[in-house]
Amino acid sequence: MNTTEKVIIEQFPFWEKALGSNTATDRNEILVYVGCGTSYYLAMSLAAYANAAGHKAIAVPGAEWLNRPSFFWADWKNTHVVAISRSGETTETVAAAKKSRENGAFVTALTVEAESSIAKHCDQLVASPTHAEEGIVMTASASLMLLLGMQMIGQAIPQSAIASARKLADALDASLTKHVLDRSHFVYLGGGPLFGIASEGALKLMEMSQVMTQPFHPLEYRHGPISLVDEKTAAVMLYSTDQKAAEATLVEELREKGAIVIGVGGPGDIELPVDVDLSLAALVILPALQIFGERVAQARGIDTVSPRHLTKVVTLA
């Protein structure tokens, strides 16, 4: 077992420590979630959840918010920026937080490093420590920041969600076979708040295994990308409880065209039950997608402790 796998498996006690560690925001401005890479995909899911909870929210990549914010939201003084960064040192995100404050926005830093640069350039800090051995690939810290962000918009995370996440990760791990792992074309499908998680799952597999993959909203997949499906395709369908029937119909089409489908929360060649509703699904599903990326990498003999071309923190001169 390498360090990446160890951290994925051992992340759940850190969730337990984070439960109830922060409260819902009482601010009413538009929420602008800002981040880079994994943090941006978390931002996408958090923005969707925030809107569903009655807030107004958008997600913007760090560099975009830093360099062209007017294309997304023009009123700095009625803005609550949530700057997401594992290290708290990501150049674009830290600069975006600084600029936001200078222009009158309220800034919350969402991180796992309470003594970082971003923590020094915010009005409010939301943080909880992550696994000390986490390396380049974001796993436990990603789950933690998602958990903290969900609590920030008033979503209660029950203790049972931790057991659900562990159970799902173990079930996916046990279901994987060479027939799945040897596929060369991977697709992640998820809608609503699960699109950000599908995007993060795709990123994890790509950076860990060096296999090209893409995420899509499920019902968008027919509109062009489905032309790539063949017997080399593996699709990971993250079922939404409110669109399950339509997503199941798509899954049958993919299987007819040669794809093998992992159904997370619904039908597929591999069917994995999810025992929470959509309000908690993003958090519960995330560790399973992390272990899936690790297993695809292992099947290719790739060490995820040192992913090609990647560093733990992206800092720019």
N, C-alpha and C positions, 0 to 999 in steps of 0.2 A: 504494500500500500504506500503510494507516494504522499507527499504533504498535501497536495490539492485534494485528493480523495479524503484524507484524514480530516481536513477542515470542513469539507461538506458534511461528513457524517457527524462531526462533533459540534455543529453549529447550534443545536437546539437549546442547550443550557444558556446560551447568550440571548436567545429569544425570551427565555423565562425571566432573565434579569431585566429585560427591556419592557416587559408587560407593565402597563400603567405608569411608566417612568415619565411620560409627558402627557399633557392634557390638550383638549381641543382648543384651537385658536378662537378668540372672541373678536377678531378683526373682520371687517366687512368688505375690504377692498378686493379687487380681482386678484386671484392667486396666479402668479407666474412662476411655474416650476422650471428651473434652469439646471442643466447638467450636461455632461459630455459622456459619450459611450454608454456604458451600463447605467450611469446616473441619469442620462437623458431618457432611456427606456423606462426607468422607474418613474421619471417625471411624467411620461405619457400615461402610465397607469394611474398615478396619483391624481392627475388632472381629471381623468375620466371619473374616478371615484369622488373627487371633490364636487364636480358638477352634479353628480347623482345625489350628493348630500345637500344640495342647495346653494353651494358656492358658485361663483363664476371663476373659471380656471382655464389656463392654457399651459402647454408645455413648449419650451423653446430650447434649442441647443445653445450651449454656453456662448460660443463664438457669435452666433446670430444675435443673441440678446445684447452682447457687448458691442457689436459693430453696427447693427441696423435694427434697433428695438422698435422704431416707428412703423416697421412693416408688420408688427405683431400687436402692439398696444402703445398708444401715444401719450397716455396720461400718467406720468411718473408718480405724482403725488397721491393718486388713488390706486396704488399698486402695492401688493405684498409679494415680494420676491422670495421664493424658497430656493436657495442655492444648495444643490446637492453635490457633495464630493466626499468620497471615501477618505482620501488622504487629507482633505482640506487644503491642498496645495496645487490643485489643477489650475494651470495658468489662466485659461479662459474663464473658468467659473469664479475664481477669486477676483479677477479683474471686473467681471460682470457684477459681482456683489458690491465691490467698491464704487463702481460707477452708479449703480442703482441708488446707493445711499447718498452719494453726492448730489443726485438729482431729486432727492426727496422721497424715494420709495422706502418702505419699511422692509428690512431684510432679515429673514430667518436662515441660519446656517443649519443644514441637515447633514450630519457627518458621524463618523465613528472616532474622530480624533479631536478631543475637546481642547487641545492646546495648539491647534493648527492655525495657519494664516487666516483661513476663512472664519474661524471662531473669533478672530480679533477684528473682523470687518463686518460685523452683523449687529442687529439690534436685539436679536433673540437667538439663543443656541439650543438646538435639539440634538442630543448626542447620546450614544451608548457604546461602550467598548466592544470590539469584535475579537475574534480568535487571534491570539498573538502570533500564530504561525501562518496566517494567511499570506500568500505570496502574490504573484502578479495577477492571477485570475481572480476576479471578484466573485466570491461565493457567499460566505457567511455575512460579510458586510453589506452586500446587496440586499439580502433578506432582511437584515436588521434595519436598514434605512427605509425599506418599504414598510416594515412594521411601524416604525416611528412616524412615518409620513401618514399612514392610515389613522393612527391614533390622533394625529394632529388635526384631522378633520372630523373627529368625533366617532370614529369606528372603534367599537370595543373589540379587542382581540381576546377571545376566551382561551383559557388554558388548553381546552380540547383541540384548538387549532394546531397546536404544536404536535400533539399526537397524530392528528390527521396528516400533517405534512410529512412526518417521519414515516408513517404507514404507506403513504403514496410513493415516497422515494424508494422505500424498500420493495414495494410491489413492482414498480417500473424496473428496478435493477434486476429483480428475479425473473422478469419476463423476457429480458433481452437475449437474443440468440444471434449466432453468426449470420443468419439470414437477414436480420435487421441491420446489424452493425456493418456489414460489408457493402451496403448500398452506397452509391456515389452521388446521389441527388437527394438532398434533404429539404423539406418544406415545413414551415411552422405556420399554423393557422389559428388565429384567435381574434375575437371581436370585442368591442367595448373596452373595459379595463384590461382584458386579456390580450389585446393587441400589443401593448407595451411588453407584456410578459412573453408573448410569442417572439417579439423582436429581440428581447434579451436572450431567450433560448437559442435563437438562431445565431446571435453573436457569440454565446458561450461555445456552441459547437464549432463555429468557424475558427475562433481564436485558439481553442484547445486542440482541435483535430486537423486544422488546415484544409477542411472540406468546405467548398462554397455552398452556402445555403441562403434562403431568403424567407422572410415572414410576409404574410398577407392577411388582410381581413378575409374571412372564409368565403363570403359570397362574392367577393371581388375576384377570386381565383379563377373563376370560369372565363373572365374577360381578358384572355390572352395567355397568362402564365400556364394554364392547364395544357397548353400545347407541348410542354416539356415533359409531361408525365409519361413514364414507361416502366418497364420491369426493374429499372435501377433506382426508382424513386421510393423514398420513405417519407410519409407525411405524418406530422404530429398535430393532431387536431385537439385544441383546447376548447372543449365544449362549453357553451354558455347555457345556463338553465333557461334563459328566455328565448333562445334561438335553436334549441337542440334538434328539433325535427328538420329544419332546413339544413342544418350542418350535417346531420346524418345522411340526408339525401346526397349531398356533395361527396361525403365519404364513400358512398356506394359507387358513385361515378368514378372516383379515383381508383378504387379497387378493381373496377371493370377494365380500367386502362392499364393495369399492371402494378399499381403502387401497393406497397404494404402500409397499413395505417395503424398508428398507435392512437387509440381513442382515449384521451384523458377526460373522463367524465361521461363517456358515451360509447357507441358502437365503433368497432374497428377490428382488425385482425388480432390486435392486442387490446383488450378492454380493461381499463383501470377505473374503478369507482372513485368518485370524489365526494366525500360526505359533508361538504359545506356548500352554501349557496354562493352566488356570484359575488356577494359583498366581501367574502373572504378568500375566494378561489385564487386570486393572483398570488397571495402570500403562500397558500398551501401548496400550490403547484410548483413554485420556483425551485425548491431544492431538488425535485425530481428531474427537472430539466438540466440542472447542474451535474447531477450524477450521470445523466445520459451523455452529455458532452464528454465527460471523463471516460466513459466506456467506449465511445466511438474512437477517441484518441488512443486508448490502450489497444484497441483492435488493430490500429495502424502503427503501433510501436512508437507513439509520440509521447514524450515526457511533458506533461502540462505544467511542471514546475518552472520550466524555462521556455515559454511559447516564443516562436520565431518572431523577431522584429518588435517585440513588446517590452515595455517597462512597467513597473508598478505605478509610477506617477508620470503623467505627461506634463512636462514643464517646458515652456518655450522661452527663448532668450528675448 
